[in-house]
Amino acid sequence: MKKLLILCTCLALFWASLGHAQSNEVLLKLLAEADSLRDYESEFKASFEKSSQALQIAEKLSGNLGLAAQADCLIRMGRAQKGQGHYENALSYLNKALIIRRDNLKDPGAAARTYNTIAGAELEIGDKQAARLHLKRAIDLMTGVPDSAKYLVKFYNTLSNIYREFDNLDSVQLAIKANQHSVLLFEMADDTSELVRAEYGMAIGYLRKDSFAMARQCLQVALKFNKLLGEHESEILSGQILEAAGVSFLNSSPPKLDSALHYFKKVELIFLENEEAKPQLANLYYNLSVVYELQENWDKAIKASKSSLDYYDAEYSEIPDIEGYLNMQIKLFKQNQNQVKKEIQLTLALVSILTCLLIILILLYRNAKIEKDRAISEAEKAKILEELNQLRHDVIKNNLVIISDHIENHIKLHAQTGTPDIHLGQIFKIRKRLRRLLFFSHDPKHIDSKPTTLRPFILEMHELAEDVLNNNQSVLNKTIYEKIEDIPINDKQQRELGLFITECFTNIRKHAKCKNASIAFDANFEILKLFIEDDGIGFDPDEYLDNNGHGLQNLRDRATRMGWQMEINSEKGKGTNIQIQVPLI
């Protein structure tokens, strides 16, 4: 009897375990089917039905295995209800699952994941405060659970997104801290996509705090790790990162418009090639319109604003009333465009007027210049005539004095001796002086011959000096320091040097009271040096110059006019020394 009872018990346990195995197999199959139906609303409905059937089976299972299965079914039913937009029903199922995992199973990791799912549903209905509280509970429960890093990274990133939604500096700072926690957990979580999202989230936080340099640092890290992700996933996220970089340059002070435009154009190419990213083009084109507005490129600003309206979707837009705002912006852009056209027309009119005025001023200036040149020409002619008159006056005066002296000497000599030969010699001297007078007057038609090179000219100047000192009881020493080649010398230089020498020796004859005088020349093809010296009574050059004495001012004026270098050395009782350098080139 006992053996029969034991056999019946074993058979009952076998059939029970066989039933459990069959139930588990059906349950897992239903849950797998439910998980595969989560893309469209009709599939969410089918997923809910599969999960409900699975729940009925799970409720028949005993122990923790049954409770865990019930919680899994309730989670899937909540997700299916959320997918259909039935958020209250979804939260009801999710809270039931939470109670089972937290209170019955005492599983902190599973409870934390449920809190995260509940927070996601609450965000869908806009209850950010409740979502924030549930995420913080999820983080508290998950902290310390083995292998929890990969979940904590996601929780912190989601919490960061919630804090940013509150749109105040304190919340932004909390969002940054949440992302920083994610970054710190990265090595344990080994989830590159969540690290990229954490760095991207921190960058958005820094942008809202106007910390553009910090934002760009985070974006660089995000972009670096984003390249490690799958191609499709990384492209869209890469576009979001680059757009944030463009925003950082746009909002800098002063705005770096070229850099912002560079990044926005890159993002445009990425978003246009990815169908899933096209709703985000509304915000991108809005940012582009701001750049073009600041550049005062109204045509492109209007085009970008219209493109933003074409892609506008309130569900994805970061700006609540972007449609109304952009319509207003387009009107403003068109007004600015018309204003710019008016300003251009006004500018062209002003340019035309200024051009006419400039032409008139040029004509007036040209006429004034012609009159000025004419006046200068007349003044130069008058100056030349004055110089010629002065030249004639100097030449005639000095030579007439010499001729007069010769005639006077001739009369005295004739009275004393009565010798005809002497008379004839004096007449020849008079004739020679008259010829020299004609030479210095620059009247070639009355000159038989005149020197064209330096040697005969110097010999002529020696004779001139002797003639000026004639019968003055002074001895004239004539010197040529070096051999003078046949260096050419023009008429003007000959004339001016002759007048200069005449003036010097006239002064010596009248005022020096010297016993000896000298004239010396030294020359090469570039410079002629003239040295005139006497051992007379001397004078103070500055004193006589101030009093316009001894013709010194005339000598200085002539030297200055001709570009000669002149030096006068004299001292009372010690004679006088005059040196000049005459450029021959």
Residue pairs with C-beta under 8 A, 6 or more apart in sequence:
20 61
23 57
23 60
23 61
24 61
26 54
26 57
27 54
27 57
27 58
27 61
27 69
30 50
30 51
30 53
30 54
30 57
31 50
31 51
31 54
31 72
31 73
31 76
33 47
33 50
34 47
34 48
34 50
34 51
34 54
34 76
34 80
35 47
35 76
37 43
37 44
37 46
37 47
37 50
38 44
38 47
38 79
38 80
38 83
41 83
41 84
41 85
44 79
44 80
44 81
44 83
44 84
45 80
45 84
47 76
47 79
47 80
47 83
48 76
48 77
48 80
48 81
48 84
51 73
51 74
51 76
51 77
51 80
52 73
52 77
54 69
54 72
54 73
54 76
55 70
55 73
55 74
55 77
57 69
58 66
58 69
58 70
58 72
58 73
59 66
59 70
60 66
61 69
64 105
67 100
67 104
67 105
68 100
68 101
68 105
68 110
70 97
70 100
71 97
71 100
71 101
71 105
71 110
71 114
72 97
74 93
74 94
74 96
74 97
74 100
75 93
75 94
75 97
75 114
75 117
77 93
78 89
78 90
78 91
78 92
78 93
78 94
78 97
78 117
78 121
79 90
79 117
80 90
81 87
81 89
81 90
81 93
82 90
82 120
82 121
82 124
87 121
87 124
87 125
90 121
91 118
91 121
91 122
94 114
94 117
94 118
94 121
95 118
97 114
98 111
98 114
98 115
98 118
101 107
101 110
101 111
101 114
102 108
102 111
102 114
102 141
108 141
108 142
108 144
108 145
109 141
109 142
109 145
109 148
109 151
111 141
112 137
112 138
112 139
112 141
112 142
112 145
112 148
112 151
112 155
113 138
113 142
113 151
115 134
115 135
115 137
115 138
115 141
116 134
116 135
116 138
116 151
116 154
116 155
116 158
118 134
119 130
119 131
119 132
119 134
119 135
119 138
119 158
119 162
120 131
120 158
122 128
122 130
122 131
122 134
123 131
123 162
128 162
128 165
128 166
131 162
132 159
132 162
132 163
135 155
135 158
135 159
135 162
136 159
138 155
139 152
139 155
139 156
139 159
142 148
142 151
142 152
142 155
143 152
149 185
149 188
149 189
149 190
150 188
150 189
150 190
150 191
150 194
152 181
152 182
152 185
152 189
153 182
153 185
153 186
153 189
153 191
153 194
153 195
153 198
154 191
154 194
156 178
156 179
156 181
156 182
156 185
156 198
157 178
157 179
157 182
157 194
157 197
157 198
157 201
159 175
159 178
160 175
160 176
160 178
160 179
160 182
160 198
160 201
160 202
160 205
161 175
161 201
162 175
163 171
163 172
163 174
163 175
163 178
164 171
164 172
164 175
164 201
164 204
164 205
164 208
165 171
167 208
169 208
169 209
172 205
172 208
172 209
173 205
173 209
175 201
175 204
175 205
176 202
176 205
176 206
176 209
178 201
179 198
179 199
179 201
179 202
179 205
180 198
180 202
182 194
182 195
182 197
182 198
182 201
183 195
183 198
183 199
183 202
186 194
186 195
186 198
189 195
192 225
192 228
192 229
193 229
193 233
193 237
195 225
196 222
196 225
196 226
196 229
196 237
196 241
197 237
199 218
199 219
199 221
199 222
199 225
200 218
200 219
200 222
200 237
200 240
200 241
200 244
202 214
202 215
202 218
203 214
203 215
203 216
203 218
203 219
203 222
203 241
203 244
203 248
204 215
204 244
206 212
206 214
206 215
206 218
207 215
207 244
207 247
207 248
207 251
210 251
212 248
212 249
212 251
212 252
215 244
215 248
216 245
216 248
219 241
219 244
219 245
219 248
222 237
222 241
223 238
223 241
223 242
226 234
226 237
226 238
226 241
227 234
227 238
228 234
229 237
232 274
235 270
235 273
235 274
235 277
236 270
236 271
236 274
236 276
236 277
238 270
239 266
239 267
239 270
239 271
239 274
239 277
239 280
240 267
240 280
242 263
242 266
242 267
242 270
243 263
243 264
243 267
243 280
243 283
243 284
243 287
245 263
246 259
246 260
246 261
246 262
246 263
246 264
246 267
246 287
247 260
247 287
249 255
249 256
249 257
249 259
249 260
249 263
250 256
250 257
250 260
250 287
250 290
250 291
255 294
257 291
257 294
257 295
260 287
260 291
261 288
261 291
264 284
264 287
264 288
264 291
267 284
268 281
268 284
268 285
268 288
270 277
271 277
271 278
271 280
271 281
271 284
272 278
272 281
278 311
279 311
279 313
279 315
279 316
280 316
281 307
281 308
281 311
282 308
282 309
282 311
282 312
282 313
282 316
282 317
282 322
283 308
283 316
283 317
283 318
283 319
283 322
284 308
285 304
285 305
285 307
285 308
285 311
286 304
286 305
286 308
286 319
286 322
286 326
288 300
288 304
288 307
289 301
289 302
289 304
289 305
289 308
289 326
289 329
289 333
292 298
292 300
292 301
292 304
293 301
293 329
293 333
296 336
296 340
298 333
298 334
298 336
298 337
298 340
299 337
301 329
301 333
302 330
302 333
302 334
302 337
305 326
305 329
305 330
305 333
306 330
308 322
308 326
309 323
309 326
309 327
312 322
312 323
312 326
314 320
314 323
319 325
391 440
391 441
391 495
391 499
392 441
394 499
394 503
394 554
395 437
395 440
395 441
395 499
396 437
396 441
398 499
398 502
398 503
398 506
399 433
399 434
399 436
399 437
399 440
399 502
401 506
402 433
402 467
402 468
402 470
403 430
403 433
403 434
403 437
405 470
405 471
406 426
406 429
406 430
406 433
406 470
407 426
407 430
409 426
409 470
409 471
410 422
410 423
410 426
410 427
410 430
413 419
413 422
413 423
413 426
414 422
414 423
429 467
432 467
433 467
435 446
435 447
435 448
436 464
436 498
438 446
438 447
439 447
439 450
439 494
439 495
439 498
440 495
440 498
440 499
440 502
442 491
442 495
444 450
450 491
450 494
451 457
451 460
451 489
451 494
452 488
452 489
453 486
453 487
453 488
453 489
454 484
454 485
454 486
454 487
454 488
454 489
454 523
454 528
454 584
455 484
455 485
455 486
455 487
457 489
457 494
457 497
458 480
458 484
458 521
460 498
461 497
461 498
461 501
461 519
461 521
462 478
462 519
464 498
464 501
464 502
464 505
465 476
465 478
465 501
465 505
465 517
465 519
466 476
468 501
468 502
468 505
468 506
468 508
468 509
469 476
469 505
469 508
469 509
469 517
472 509
473 515
474 508
474 509
474 512
474 514
474 515
474 516
474 517
474 534
475 515
475 516
475 517
476 516
476 517
476 518
476 519
477 516
477 517
477 518
477 519
477 520
478 518
478 519
478 520
479 518
479 519
479 520
479 521
479 531
480 520
480 521
480 522
481 520
481 521
481 522
481 529
482 522
482 523
484 521
484 523
485 525
487 523
487 524
487 525
487 528
487 584
488 584
489 528
489 584
493 562
493 582
493 584
496 558
496 562
497 530
497 582
499 558
500 530
500 555
500 558
500 559
500 580
501 519
501 530
501 532
503 551
503 554
503 555
503 558
504 532
504 555
504 578
505 517
505 519
505 532
506 551
507 550
507 551
508 514
508 517
508 532
508 534
508 536
508 576
511 536
511 537
511 539
511 550
512 534
512 536
512 537
512 575
512 576
513 536
513 537
514 534
514 535
514 536
514 537
514 575
515 535
516 534
516 535
517 532
517 533
517 534
517 535
518 531
518 532
518 533
518 534
519 530
519 531
519 532
520 530
520 531
521 528
521 529
521 530
521 531
522 528
522 529
522 531
523 529
523 584
525 584
525 585
526 583
526 584
526 585
527 581
527 582
527 583
527 584
528 581
528 582
528 584
529 579
529 580
529 581
529 582
530 578
530 579
530 580
530 582
531 577
531 578
531 579
532 577
532 578
532 579
533 575
533 576
533 577
533 578
534 575
534 576
535 575
536 575
536 576
537 572
537 573
537 575
538 570
538 571
538 572
538 573
538 574
538 575
538 576
539 549
539 550
539 570
539 572
539 576
540 570
540 571
540 572
541 552
541 568
541 569
541 570
543 549
544 550
544 552
545 552
545 553
545 556
552 568
555 566
555 568
555 578
556 566
558 564
559 565
559 566
559 580
562 582
563 583
564 580
564 581
564 582
564 583
565 580
565 581
566 578
566 579
566 580
567 578
567 579
567 580
568 576
568 577
568 578
569 576
569 577
569 578
569 579
570 576
570 577
